[in-house]
Amino acid sequence: MSSTYDLPDQRPPARPDDAAGFLRTPPRSLEAEQATLGTLMSSTWAAGRYAAETLETGIVAEDYYLPAHATIHRAICHLRQAQEAVDPLTVSEELTRLGELGKVGGASYLHACVQAVPTTAHGAQYAEIVRAKAYRRRAIEAAQKILQYAYSEEGDEADVRGLVEQELTAIVAGMPGLSAAPPAVDDIFLGYVAELEEIQNGRQMGLPYGISDLDAVTSGMRPGNVTVIAAQSGVGKSTLALNAAVSAAKAGAKVMFSSLEMSAVELMHKIVAAEGTIAMHYLTRQDGLTPEGWKEVERLGRELFRTLPLRVYRPDSAALGDIEAAARACVRTDGLDVLVVDYLQLVEVEQNRHISREQAVAAVSRGLKNLSVGLNCHVIALSQLNDDGLMRESRAIKNDASVVIKVERPDMDEPESPRAGEVDLVIEKNRFGPRATVTAAAQMHYSLIVDMAKA
């Protein structure tokens, strides 16, 4: 690991009552502390993922040897709790607001911490080093306290034994990697019963996909989960996802649709066609709209789009980090309940010669899963199918998904099929219910997939 950069002189002062044998420098790794903070402030495409993994080690401000590093860590955590962006600039602003920037070495020191990171992918390991050193320091402090009390001859044997037990218990409990035991079922039962009652009374459902049978089988879209919609090109996966996004938004959910295939105008064509039941070819050709059609477009603007909480995002690049940044911006602005990504295989990740395409797509899939949990939103991720009907790079995608829906249209290969105009939504994975096939009507000229009864 590289040497430390411009460390502020904030070593904890020596205690005057320390015995000579305990005046040695306490265990610490300033390089690991810098690398940990640098990982948490990184702005690379995988920053959110690696920062989350770093914090999942359980590292806290008190684990740092330098008080300056502890101050920076607290500022980072405050920004994350407020769901703000975290980078050297935002952390600098936060420390300035707190009047602490000069005490930690200034803005240049924050950039130095980022530059000191060998690779952000190892952020969790750097944090574990910091925690291990902190644990050793706490063990030394406990031993010093026991020795000082024993030498003082204060109290009796019971007092000494009590202090020893207290200090050793605290040290064992604070061992890195050792956390409190999970709650017993008895502790969570009452809360479970209350939620169960909400479910049974129909008051707790996920956000609607917009197709009643699909909502019934899956219980709708729930925060912290991922739905994968998979299909071959041209079958209608984008249409289904866009219909679901609009349906959720009409139910009051805050939705962001991120398309790597279609422009904002193309998406608006599809939404207007679906909501106004205007054939797509009338919208996309010269003089295709009648006066009645124009009136319907104006009505949609006045009665629907003016208040519909749906955002459309076409990133400049296809990087996962751009999509994550836009999603977090939505959270800061007015919240985010559903994020749609169209589609997985187009999302770019940081690659090198040691990573395969399957591993790259797996990283995108895991990143979206982490984003759904971190932002407490539902993610709809579209995935392309091969010509043989198999999902590309499917294993990791299926593992991260709670619901996997394969879209099939019988009339794609048989235009004269007796099932022309139908679409099968094959639910291949469903954590909230059974696997099933839901048949709906494909009104692709309206860019719609709807219940058979509505058709």
C-alpha positions as CSV (number, residue, x, y, z in Angstrom):
1,M,0.0,0.0,0.0
2,S,1.3,3.5,-0.8
3,S,2.6,5.8,1.8
4,T,0.5,8.3,3.6
5,Y,-0.3,11.7,2.1
6,D,0.1,15.0,4.0
7,L,-1.2,13.6,7.3
8,P,-2.6,16.3,9.6
9,D,-0.8,16.3,12.9
10,Q,-3.6,15.1,15.1
11,R,-2.1,12.2,17.0
12,P,-3.9,11.6,20.3
13,P,-1.9,13.2,23.2
14,A,0.0,10.9,25.5
15,R,-1.6,10.3,28.9
16,P,0.7,11.6,31.7
17,D,-0.1,8.6,33.9
18,D,1.0,6.0,31.3
19,A,3.7,3.7,32.5
20,A,7.0,3.9,30.5
21,G,6.3,0.4,29.1
22,F,3.1,1.6,27.5
23,L,4.4,4.7,25.8
24,R,5.0,2.8,22.6
25,T,3.0,3.9,19.5
26,P,-0.4,2.2,19.6
27,P,-1.3,-0.1,16.7
28,R,-2.6,1.8,13.7
29,S,-2.4,1.9,9.9
30,L,-2.7,5.4,8.6
31,E,-2.5,4.2,5.0
32,A,-5.5,1.9,5.5
33,E,-7.4,4.7,7.2
34,Q,-6.7,7.0,4.2
35,A,-7.6,4.2,1.7
36,T,-10.9,3.5,3.6
37,L,-11.9,7.2,3.5
38,G,-10.8,7.4,-0.2
39,T,-13.0,4.5,-1.1
40,L,-16.0,6.1,0.6
41,M,-15.4,9.3,-1.3
42,S,-14.7,7.7,-4.7
43,S,-16.8,8.8,-7.7
44,T,-16.0,5.8,-10.0
45,W,-18.9,3.8,-11.6
46,A,-18.8,1.2,-8.8
47,A,-18.4,3.7,-6.0
48,G,-21.8,3.0,-4.4
49,R,-21.3,-0.7,-4.4
50,Y,-17.7,-0.6,-2.9
51,A,-18.7,2.1,-0.4
52,A,-21.6,0.0,0.8
53,E,-19.4,-3.1,1.1
54,T,-16.9,-1.0,3.1
55,L,-19.5,0.3,5.6
56,E,-20.9,-3.2,5.9
57,T,-17.8,-4.2,7.7
58,G,-19.2,-2.2,10.7
59,I,-16.5,0.5,10.7
60,V,-17.4,3.6,12.7
61,A,-15.7,6.9,13.3
62,E,-14.2,5.8,16.6
63,D,-12.2,3.1,14.8
64,Y,-9.8,5.6,13.3
65,Y,-6.6,6.5,15.1
66,L,-6.4,10.1,13.8
67,P,-9.2,12.3,15.1
68,A,-9.2,14.1,11.6
69,H,-10.0,10.8,10.0
70,A,-12.9,10.2,12.4
71,T,-14.3,13.7,11.6
72,I,-14.1,13.0,7.9
73,H,-15.9,9.6,8.4
74,R,-18.7,11.3,10.3
75,A,-19.2,13.8,7.6
76,I,-19.4,11.1,5.0
77,C,-22.0,9.1,7.0
78,H,-24.1,12.3,7.5
79,L,-24.2,12.8,3.7
80,R,-25.1,9.2,3.0
81,Q,-27.9,9.3,5.6
82,A,-29.2,12.4,3.9
83,Q,-28.9,10.4,0.6
84,E,-26.6,13.1,-0.8
85,A,-23.8,12.5,-3.2
86,V,-20.4,11.7,-1.5
87,D,-17.2,12.9,-3.1
88,P,-14.3,15.1,-2.0
89,L,-16.2,18.3,-3.0
90,T,-19.5,17.4,-1.1
91,V,-17.5,16.2,1.9
92,S,-15.5,19.5,1.8
93,E,-18.7,21.5,1.8
94,E,-20.1,19.5,4.7
95,L,-16.9,19.9,6.8
96,T,-17.0,23.7,5.9
97,R,-20.5,23.9,7.2
98,L,-19.5,22.2,10.4
99,G,-16.4,24.4,10.8
100,E,-14.1,21.4,10.6
101,L,-12.4,21.6,7.2
102,G,-9.3,23.3,8.4
103,K,-8.9,20.9,11.3
104,V,-8.7,17.9,8.9
105,G,-6.1,19.3,6.6
106,G,-8.3,21.1,4.1
107,A,-9.9,20.1,0.8
108,S,-6.5,19.0,-0.6
109,Y,-6.3,16.3,2.1
110,L,-9.6,14.9,1.0
111,H,-8.4,14.5,-2.6
112,A,-5.1,13.0,-1.2
113,C,-7.2,10.3,0.5
114,V,-8.9,9.4,-2.8
115,Q,-5.5,9.3,-4.6
116,A,-4.1,7.0,-1.9
117,V,-6.6,4.2,-2.8
118,P,-4.8,1.4,-4.6
119,T,-8.2,0.0,-5.8
120,T,-11.7,0.8,-4.5
121,A,-12.7,-2.8,-4.9
122,H,-10.6,-3.6,-1.8
123,G,-12.3,-0.9,0.4
124,A,-13.8,-3.5,2.7
125,Q,-10.4,-5.0,3.3
126,Y,-8.9,-1.6,4.2
127,A,-11.7,-1.1,6.6
128,E,-11.1,-4.4,8.2
129,I,-7.4,-3.4,8.8
130,V,-8.6,-0.2,10.4
131,R,-11.0,-2.1,12.7
132,A,-8.4,-4.7,13.6
133,K,-6.0,-2.0,14.7
134,A,-8.7,-0.2,16.7
135,Y,-9.5,-3.5,18.4
136,R,-5.9,-3.9,19.5
137,R,-5.9,-0.4,20.8
138,R,-9.0,-1.1,22.9
139,A,-7.5,-4.3,24.2
140,I,-4.4,-2.3,25.3
141,E,-6.6,0.4,27.0
142,A,-8.5,-2.3,28.8
143,A,-5.3,-4.0,30.0
144,Q,-3.9,-0.6,31.1
145,K,-7.1,0.1,33.1
146,I,-6.9,-3.3,34.8
147,L,-3.2,-2.9,35.6
148,Q,-3.6,0.6,37.0
149,Y,-6.5,-0.5,39.2
150,A,-4.6,-3.5,40.4
151,Y,-1.5,-1.5,41.3
152,S,-3.6,1.1,43.1
153,E,-4.7,-1.4,45.7
154,E,-8.1,0.3,45.8
155,G,-11.2,-1.9,46.6
156,D,-11.1,-5.6,47.4
157,E,-10.7,-8.8,45.4
158,A,-14.4,-8.7,44.3
159,D,-13.9,-5.1,42.9
160,V,-10.9,-6.2,40.9
161,R,-12.6,-9.3,39.6
162,G,-15.7,-7.1,38.6
163,L,-13.5,-4.7,36.7
164,V,-11.6,-7.5,34.9
165,E,-14.9,-9.2,33.9
166,Q,-16.4,-5.9,32.7
167,E,-13.4,-4.9,30.6
168,L,-12.9,-8.4,29.1
169,T,-16.6,-8.7,28.3
170,A,-16.5,-5.3,26.5
171,I,-13.4,-6.3,24.5
172,V,-14.8,-9.7,23.4
173,A,-18.1,-8.1,22.5
174,G,-16.3,-5.5,20.4
175,M,-14.3,-8.0,18.4
176,P,-14.3,-7.1,14.7
177,G,-16.7,-9.3,12.9
178,L,-18.6,-10.2,16.1
179,S,-22.1,-8.6,16.1
180,A,-25.1,-9.0,18.3
181,A,-27.2,-12.1,17.7
182,P,-30.2,-11.7,15.4
183,P,-33.5,-11.2,17.1
184,A,-35.5,-14.3,18.1
185,V,-38.8,-15.0,16.4
186,D,-40.6,-14.1,19.6
187,D,-39.2,-10.6,19.4
188,I,-40.5,-10.0,15.8
189,F,-43.8,-11.9,16.0
190,L,-46.0,-9.0,17.0
191,G,-44.7,-6.8,14.2
192,Y,-45.2,-9.8,11.8
193,V,-48.8,-10.2,12.9
194,A,-49.6,-6.6,12.2
195,E,-48.1,-6.8,8.7
196,L,-49.9,-10.1,8.1
197,E,-53.2,-8.4,9.0
198,E,-52.5,-5.6,6.5
199,I,-51.7,-8.2,3.8
200,Q,-54.8,-10.3,4.5
201,N,-57.1,-7.3,4.5
202,G,-55.7,-6.2,1.1
203,R,-54.2,-3.0,2.5
204,Q,-50.6,-3.9,1.8
205,M,-49.8,-4.6,-1.8
206,G,-46.9,-3.7,-4.0
207,L,-47.2,-1.1,-6.7
208,P,-49.3,-2.3,-9.7
209,Y,-47.8,-3.5,-13.0
210,G,-51.1,-2.6,-14.5
211,I,-52.2,-6.2,-15.4
212,S,-54.5,-7.5,-12.8
213,D,-53.6,-11.2,-13.0
214,L,-49.9,-10.3,-12.9
215,D,-50.5,-8.1,-9.8
216,A,-52.4,-11.0,-8.2
217,V,-49.7,-13.6,-8.7
218,T,-46.7,-11.4,-7.7
219,S,-48.4,-9.1,-5.2
220,G,-47.1,-6.1,-7.2
221,M,-43.8,-4.3,-7.0
222,R,-42.2,-4.1,-3.6
223,P,-39.3,-1.9,-2.5
224,G,-35.9,-3.4,-2.2
225,N,-36.6,-6.0,-4.9
226,V,-35.9,-6.5,-8.6
227,T,-38.2,-7.6,-11.4
228,V,-36.5,-8.9,-14.6
229,I,-38.5,-8.7,-17.8
230,A,-36.9,-10.8,-20.5
231,A,-37.7,-11.2,-24.2
232,Q,-36.2,-11.4,-27.6
233,S,-35.9,-8.2,-29.6
234,G,-39.3,-6.7,-30.8
235,V,-41.5,-8.9,-28.6
236,G,-42.6,-6.1,-26.3
237,K,-40.5,-6.1,-23.1
238,S,-40.0,-2.3,-23.3
239,T,-43.8,-1.8,-23.9
240,L,-44.6,-4.0,-20.8
241,A,-42.0,-2.1,-18.7
242,L,-43.2,1.3,-19.8
243,N,-46.9,0.3,-19.2
244,A,-45.9,-0.8,-15.7
245,A,-44.0,2.4,-15.1
246,V,-47.0,4.6,-16.1
247,S,-49.3,2.4,-14.0
248,A,-47.2,2.8,-10.9
249,A,-46.9,6.5,-11.5
250,K,-50.7,6.8,-11.9
251,A,-51.0,5.1,-8.5
252,G,-48.8,7.9,-7.0
253,A,-45.4,6.2,-7.1
254,K,-42.3,8.3,-8.0
255,V,-40.9,6.6,-11.1
256,M,-37.7,7.0,-13.3
257,F,-37.5,5.2,-16.7
258,S,-33.9,5.0,-17.9
259,S,-33.7,4.0,-21.5
260,L,-30.5,3.1,-23.3
261,E,-32.4,2.3,-26.5
262,M,-35.0,5.0,-27.0
263,S,-34.9,8.8,-26.9
264,A,-37.3,10.8,-24.7
265,V,-39.4,11.6,-27.7
266,E,-39.7,8.0,-28.7
267,L,-40.8,7.1,-25.2
268,M,-43.3,9.9,-25.2
269,H,-44.7,8.5,-28.5
270,K,-45.3,5.2,-26.8
271,I,-46.9,6.7,-23.7
272,V,-49.2,9.0,-25.7
273,A,-50.2,6.1,-27.9
274,A,-51.0,3.9,-24.9
275,E,-52.8,6.5,-22.8
276,G,-54.7,8.2,-25.6
277,T,-55.3,5.0,-27.6
278,I,-53.8,6.6,-30.6
279,A,-52.2,4.3,-33.1
280,M,-48.4,4.8,-33.1
281,H,-48.2,5.3,-36.9
282,Y,-50.4,8.4,-36.6
283,L,-48.0,10.0,-34.2
284,T,-44.8,9.2,-36.1
285,R,-45.8,10.3,-39.7
286,Q,-46.3,13.7,-41.2
287,D,-49.9,14.9,-40.9
288,G,-50.9,11.7,-39.2
289,L,-53.0,13.3,-36.4
290,T,-56.5,14.4,-37.0
291,P,-58.0,17.4,-35.1
292,E,-59.5,14.9,-32.7
293,G,-56.1,13.3,-32.2
294,W,-54.6,16.7,-31.4
295,K,-57.3,17.3,-28.9
296,E,-56.5,14.0,-27.2
297,V,-52.8,14.9,-27.0
298,E,-53.7,18.2,-25.4
299,R,-56.0,16.5,-23.0
300,L,-53.2,14.2,-21.9
301,G,-50.9,17.1,-21.3
302,R,-53.5,18.9,-19.2
303,E,-55.0,16.0,-17.3
304,L,-52.2,13.4,-17.0
305,F,-48.6,14.6,-17.8
306,R,-48.9,17.8,-15.7
307,T,-49.0,15.8,-12.5
308,L,-47.7,12.3,-13.4
309,P,-44.6,11.6,-11.2
310,L,-42.7,10.0,-14.0
311,R,-39.2,11.0,-15.1
312,V,-37.5,9.9,-18.3
313,Y,-33.7,9.6,-18.4
314,R,-31.5,9.0,-21.4
315,P,-27.9,9.0,-20.0
316,D,-25.1,10.5,-22.1
317,S,-23.2,7.3,-21.6
318,A,-24.4,3.8,-20.7
319,A,-22.4,3.7,-17.5
320,L,-24.1,2.2,-14.4
321,G,-22.7,5.0,-12.3
322,D,-24.7,7.6,-14.4
323,I,-27.9,5.7,-13.8
324,E,-27.2,5.4,-10.1
325,A,-26.4,9.2,-9.9
326,A,-29.7,10.1,-11.6
327,A,-31.6,7.8,-9.3
328,R,-30.1,9.4,-6.2
329,A,-30.8,12.8,-7.6
330,C,-34.5,11.7,-7.9
331,V,-34.4,10.6,-4.3
332,R,-33.1,14.0,-3.2
333,T,-35.6,15.9,-5.3
334,D,-38.9,14.2,-4.4
335,G,-38.2,10.5,-3.8
336,L,-38.0,7.3,-6.0
337,D,-40.2,4.3,-5.8
338,V,-39.6,2.5,-9.1
339,L,-36.5,2.5,-11.3
340,V,-36.7,1.0,-14.8
341,V,-33.5,0.2,-16.7
342,D,-33.9,-0.7,-20.4
343,Y,-31.8,-2.9,-20.8
344,L,-29.2,-4.8,-18.7
345,Q,-26.9,-5.9,-21.5
346,L,-26.5,-2.3,-22.8
347,V,-25.3,-1.0,-19.4
348,E,-21.5,-0.5,-19.4
349,V,-19.3,-1.4,-16.5
350,E,-15.6,-0.8,-15.8
351,Q,-13.9,-3.7,-17.5
352,N,-10.4,-5.0,-17.8
353,R,-8.9,-8.0,-19.6
354,H,-9.4,-10.2,-16.5
355,I,-13.2,-9.8,-16.5
356,S,-15.6,-11.7,-18.8
357,R,-18.8,-10.3,-20.3
358,E,-20.8,-12.5,-18.0
359,Q,-19.0,-11.1,-15.0
360,A,-19.6,-7.6,-16.2
361,V,-23.3,-8.1,-16.6
362,A,-23.3,-9.9,-13.2
363,A,-21.8,-6.7,-11.8
364,V,-24.5,-4.6,-13.3
365,S,-27.2,-6.9,-12.0
366,R,-25.7,-6.9,-8.5
367,G,-25.3,-3.1,-8.7
368,L,-29.0,-2.7,-9.5
369,K,-30.0,-5.1,-6.7
370,N,-27.8,-3.1,-4.2
371,L,-29.4,0.1,-5.5
372,S,-32.9,-1.2,-4.9
373,V,-32.0,-2.0,-1.3
374,G,-30.0,1.2,-0.7
375,L,-32.7,3.5,-2.1
376,N,-35.6,1.3,-0.9
377,C,-37.2,1.3,-4.4
378,H,-38.3,-1.4,-6.8
379,V,-36.1,-1.9,-9.9
380,I,-37.4,-3.3,-13.2
381,A,-34.5,-4.5,-15.3
382,L,-35.0,-5.5,-18.9
383,S,-32.9,-8.3,-20.3
384,Q,-32.4,-9.5,-23.9
385,L,-33.0,-13.2,-24.8
386,N,-30.9,-15.2,-27.2
387,D,-32.5,-16.6,-30.3
388,D,-32.8,-19.9,-28.4
389,G,-34.9,-18.2,-25.8
390,L,-32.3,-18.2,-23.1
391,M,-31.4,-15.1,-21.1
392,R,-28.0,-13.7,-21.9
393,E,-25.6,-14.1,-18.9
394,S,-28.7,-15.4,-17.1
395,R,-27.4,-17.0,-13.9
396,A,-26.4,-13.9,-12.0
397,I,-29.5,-12.0,-13.3
398,K,-31.9,-14.6,-12.0
399,N,-30.1,-14.9,-8.7
400,D,-30.5,-11.1,-8.0
401,A,-34.1,-11.0,-9.2
402,S,-37.2,-11.5,-7.0
403,V,-39.5,-11.9,-10.0
404,V,-38.5,-13.0,-13.5
405,I,-41.0,-12.5,-16.3
406,K,-40.4,-13.9,-19.8
407,V,-42.5,-12.3,-22.5
408,E,-43.6,-14.5,-25.4
409,R,-45.9,-13.8,-28.3
410,P,-47.3,-16.8,-30.2
411,D,-47.9,-14.8,-33.3
412,M,-44.3,-13.6,-33.7
413,D,-43.4,-16.7,-35.7
414,E,-47.0,-17.6,-36.8
415,P,-48.8,-14.5,-38.0
416,E,-51.9,-16.6,-38.7
417,S,-51.8,-18.2,-35.2
418,P,-55.2,-18.7,-33.6
419,R,-53.6,-16.8,-30.6
420,A,-52.8,-13.7,-32.7
421,G,-52.8,-10.6,-30.5
422,E,-52.1,-12.5,-27.3
423,V,-48.9,-12.4,-25.2
424,D,-47.8,-14.8,-22.5
425,L,-46.1,-13.5,-19.4
426,V,-44.3,-16.5,-18.2
427,I,-43.3,-16.0,-14.5
428,E,-40.2,-18.2,-14.2
429,K,-39.3,-17.0,-10.7
430,N,-41.5,-15.5,-8.0
431,R,-40.4,-15.1,-4.4
432,F,-43.9,-13.8,-3.5
433,G,-46.1,-16.6,-5.0
434,P,-46.2,-19.4,-7.5
435,R,-44.7,-19.7,-10.9
436,A,-47.4,-19.2,-13.5
437,T,-48.2,-18.0,-17.0
438,V,-50.5,-14.9,-17.3
439,T,-52.0,-14.3,-20.8
440,A,-52.7,-10.7,-21.8
441,A,-53.6,-8.9,-24.9
442,A,-50.9,-7.3,-27.1
443,Q,-52.2,-4.1,-28.7
444,M,-48.8,-3.1,-30.1
445,H,-50.2,-0.5,-32.4
446,Y,-51.2,1.4,-29.2
447,S,-47.9,0.3,-27.5
448,L,-50.1,-1.5,-24.9
449,I,-50.2,-4.9,-23.1
450,V,-53.4,-5.1,-21.2
451,D,-55.8,-7.5,-19.4
452,M,-57.6,-9.8,-21.8
453,A,-60.9,-8.5,-20.4
454,K,-60.0,-4.9,-21.2
455,A,-59.1,-5.9,-24.8
